[in-house]
C-alpha cells in the first residue's frame, strides 16, 4: 500500500511526531519521527512509500515517486 509520510519542519515537542496515511485516509496514524527519519534526505519533509501496515506495525519497503494527493 502507498502511504504519505510527513515529518515536521520545526516543532517544540519533546518527541516530534510523523504523520502517516494512505490516499483515502482509511489508515492514518502518528509515530515518533525518529522511527522514519532514515528514509528522508536533508531538507525533505514529505515522502511517499510502499509499506505494510498490520496490527499497528508499519514496515516501509521502498520510497516511490511523488503522488498527486
Secondary structure, 3 states (H helix, E strand, C coil): CEEEEECCCCCCCCCCEEEEEECCCCCEEEEEHHHCHHHCCCCCCEEEEEEEEECCEEEEEEEECCCCC
